Each structure stands twice: as C-alpha cells, then as structure tokens.
Amino acid sequence: MGDFFQGWRRKIGVATLVMACVFTAGWVRSHVLGEDVEFSIGQHTTHGFGWIGQWLIWGSIYDENAVYSWPVFSFESNVASDSPLIGPDRVWHWRSCGFGRCELKAESNGGCRLVFRVIPFWSIVVPLTLLSAWLLLSKPPVSKPKSTADAVAVEGH
C-alpha cells in the first residue's frame, strides 16, 4: 500500500479527490440549506459568496445610500431556496449550461442594485473527479535506473 502513494501524481490525486468530495458534500447540502458570507468593500459595495440549490453564487450589492465606515462581515444560513435567482424583476444578461449573470432591478429593491454571478456545482465537481481519477489510476512513468557504467565513466573523465 505504501508503494501506491509514492510520487507526486498519487498525492495530488488524493488531494483533488478530497476537494471533489468536499464540493460534492456542499452540493448535496445546498439543496437543503443555503449559506452565504458577506463582506463590504469600500463605502457603497457589499460582496457575498454562497450556495443555493445547485449553484455557487457570487453576489454584489451596490447601494449609493448605504455608507459602511468599517468592513462588515456576516455569515447567514437559511432554508435553501432559488428565490434570489427566480422572479419577474430579475434580468438575466447571459445564461448557459447553468452558468449565468443576473441583475435585480433597483426599483424593486429599494434603490440598490444586486448582481448575481452563478456557477453550477457540477462544473467544479466533474473536472476535479476526472483529474483525480486520471492521477490515481494512470500508471506512473517508469524511471530509468542509473547504470554503474555511466557513473564510472563520469568519475574517470
């Protein structure tokens, strides 16, 4: 068993497999519980990262009326819902294969503009799983052993 984990390929393969498992657990959890972390940058902008349903979301809130005097950091956990991404007041600028960018109209949100960038979990889990499978299951390259004749030739020169 110890021979299996020698070399950088196998070690990185295990690390990518662990990352794929973590993202898969987040994917499953996101169907039950939506979570996000928010922090402010500057005086009028707040960013948030989170997961809801099948997506990882990066959201930005631009509010000219709000003034943050110091960085604000918050963590929120609630029942999962796709409501931030579904509704007549959402404008999708582009959407393809689960990826997308939508904006919440300022008129319907008290004058502040919300922008969501959406990444599906599968776009992270599948490549990590395939990469780890390739790293773990591919045969390691055969290294050429140094012959004693080469070592003697170098010393004699």
VOLUMLUM-6990 format. One line per 3 residues: number of its first residue (from 0); their letters; for each residue x, y, z of C-alpha. Coordinates in pm, 1 decimal, padded with zeros to 6 digits, always signed. Each point is the difference from the previous one (the first is absolute). Example, Ala and Ser with C-alpha at 12.3 -4.5 7.8 and 13.67 -1.06 7.14 Angstrom:
BEGIN
0	AS	+01230.0/-00450.0/+00780.0; +00137.0/+00344.0/-00066.0
This chain:
BEGIN
0	MGD	+00000.0/+00000.0/+00000.0; +00288.5/+00236.0/+00076.1; +00133.2/-00040.3/-00356.0
3	FFQ	-00328.8/+00127.9/-00141.7; +00038.6/+00348.0/+00153.1; +00358.2/+00057.9/-00106.6
6	GWR	+00039.8/+00275.8/-00254.9; -00168.2/+00334.7/-00043.9; -00281.4/-00125.6/-00229.1
9	RKI	-00161.2/-00220.1/+00261.3; +00028.8/+00261.3/+00275.1; -00157.7/+00270.6/-00216.0
12	GVA	-00259.8/-00253.1/-00116.2; -00107.0/-00062.5/+00359.3; -00010.0/+00376.5/+00067.9
15	TLV	-00222.2/+00064.7/-00304.0; -00225.7/-00289.8/+00097.2; -00040.6/+00150.1/+00348.5
18	MAC	-00084.5/+00339.2/-00157.3; -00255.2/-00166.1/-00229.1; -00159.1/-00169.0/+00303.3
21	VFT	-00016.5/+00331.7/+00188.6; -00169.8/+00173.3/-00294.8; -00237.5/-00296.8/-00041.6
24	AGW	-00094.5/+00025.0/+00369.2; -00062.4/+00373.5/-00048.5; -00210.1/-00076.8/-00306.7
27	VRS	-00218.0/-00246.7/+00192.5; -00021.4/+00232.0/+00301.7; -00098.6/+00296.5/-00218.0
30	HVL	-00325.1/-00173.6/-00094.9; -00106.6/+00016.1/+00365.1; +00182.4/+00301.3/+00140.9
33	GED	+00110.3/+00317.9/-00174.1; +00294.1/+00184.2/+00151.8; +00194.8/+00310.1/-00082.1
36	VEF	+00278.9/+00219.4/+00129.4; -00019.2/+00374.5/-00060.8; +00263.3/+00269.2/+00036.0
39	SIG	+00021.6/+00364.7/-00097.8; +00255.8/+00158.4/-00225.9; +00005.1/+00376.2/-00003.8
42	QHT	-00287.5/+00214.5/+00118.0; -00277.6/-00107.2/-00236.8; +00074.9/-00359.2/-00103.3
45	THG	-00062.7/-00334.6/+00169.0; +00102.2/-00336.7/-00146.2; -00125.1/-00343.3/+00097.1
48	FGW	+00095.8/-00356.6/-00078.4; -00234.5/-00288.0/+00063.9; -00190.9/-00297.4/-00128.2
51	IGQ	-00366.1/-00052.4/-00071.1; -00151.5/-00304.3/-00168.9; +00243.2/-00120.8/-00261.7
54	WLI	+00201.8/+00320.2/-00032.0; +00294.3/+00179.9/+00147.3; -00085.1/+00368.9/-00003.2
57	WGS	+00207.0/+00315.5/+00014.3; -00227.0/+00295.1/+00063.9; +00074.3/+00370.4/+00009.6
60	IYD	-00217.6/+00272.1/+00149.1; +00056.7/+00357.5/-00113.1; -00184.6/+00244.8/+00225.7
63	ENA	+00071.6/+00371.2/-00032.2; -00210.0/+00073.5/+00311.1; +00191.1/-00234.6/+00232.1
66	VYS	+00328.6/+00107.2/+00151.6; +00222.0/-00261.0/+00164.3; +00256.1/+00164.2/+00227.9
69	WPV	+00190.6/-00325.1/+00067.6; +00001.4/-00339.5/-00165.5; -00318.0/-00194.5/+00067.4
72	FSF	+00020.3/-00379.1/+00015.5; -00299.3/-00226.1/+00051.6; -00092.7/-00366.5/-00038.6
75	ESN	-00357.0/-00103.7/-00070.0; -00161.0/-00341.2/-00015.2; -00359.4/-00065.9/-00105.5
78	VAS	-00227.4/-00249.7/-00170.6; +00108.7/-00045.3/-00360.2; -00207.1/+00178.9/-00259.0
81	DSP	+00057.4/+00106.1/-00357.8; -00191.1/+00324.1/+00062.3; +00304.0/+00229.8/-00038.8
84	LIG	+00032.4/-00124.4/-00358.3; -00365.0/-00037.3/-00103.0; -00251.3/+00276.9/-00046.5
87	PDR	-00137.5/+00253.3/-00244.5; +00226.4/+00276.8/+00129.9; +00319.5/-00196.3/-00082.6
90	VWH	+00173.6/+00084.2/-00324.8; +00227.0/-00274.9/-00134.2; +00282.7/+00149.8/-00206.1
93	WRS	+00125.2/-00342.3/-00105.3; -00080.7/-00356.3/+00092.8; +00150.5/-00325.0/-00131.4
96	CGF	+00045.0/-00355.3/+00137.6; -00080.6/+00114.0/+00353.8; +00241.5/+00293.7/-00009.4
99	GRC	-00144.5/+00346.7/-00001.2; -00009.1/+00362.2/+00106.4; -00319.4/+00165.8/+00113.6
102	ELK	-00088.8/+00335.7/+00145.7; -00279.8/+00098.9/+00233.9; -00163.0/+00320.2/-00114.2
105	AES	+00074.2/+00291.9/+00232.2; -00361.9/+00120.0/-00000.5; -00120.0/-00324.1/+00160.6
108	NGG	+00277.5/-00007.8/+00259.7; -00007.1/+00338.2/+00173.1; +00235.2/+00168.3/-00243.2
111	CRL	+00298.2/-00232.5/+00038.3; +00125.2/-00214.9/-00284.3; +00064.3/-00372.2/+00053.7
114	VFR	+00210.4/-00200.4/-00245.7; +00028.4/-00379.4/+00023.6; +00263.9/-00209.1/-00175.9
117	VIP	-00101.1/-00366.5/-00003.6; +00224.4/-00306.9/-00032.7; -00148.5/-00351.6/+00010.8
120	FWS	+00158.0/-00246.1/+00243.2; +00040.4/-00263.1/-00272.7; +00249.5/+00226.5/-00181.1
123	IVV	+00238.4/-00039.9/+00294.5; -00080.4/-00354.0/+00118.0; +00024.4/-00176.4/-00338.4
126	PLT	+00342.3/+00139.6/-00105.8; +00146.6/-00062.8/+00347.4; -00130.1/-00358.1/-00003.6
129	LLS	+00136.0/-00067.5/-00349.9; +00336.7/+00153.0/+00086.0; +00029.6/-00204.9/+00318.9
132	AWL	-00099.4/-00319.1/-00186.3; +00267.6/+00064.0/-00261.5; +00264.9/+00077.8/+00263.3
135	LLS	-00086.1/-00302.1/+00215.2; -00063.5/-00260.8/-00269.4; +00262.6/+00083.6/-00261.1
138	KPP	+00318.6/-00198.4/+00012.9; +00292.4/+00196.5/+00140.6; +00282.6/+00062.9/-00245.4
141	VSK	+00279.1/-00256.2/+00013.5; +00320.9/+00161.0/+00114.5; +00325.0/-00116.6/-00155.2
144	PKS	+00242.4/-00130.9/+00260.2; +00347.2/+00144.1/-00026.8; +00245.7/-00262.3/-00110.4
147	TAD	+00331.6/-00037.8/+00175.8; +00181.1/+00028.7/-00335.1; -00125.9/+00358.9/-00040.9
150	AVA	+00115.3/+00088.1/+00351.4; +00347.2/-00148.2/-00062.8; +00030.8/+00185.2/-00332.8
153	VEG	-00079.9/+00332.5/+00166.7; +00250.3/-00060.8/+00283.5; +00277.1/-00106.5/-00240.3
156	H	-00028.2/+00306.6/-00220.4
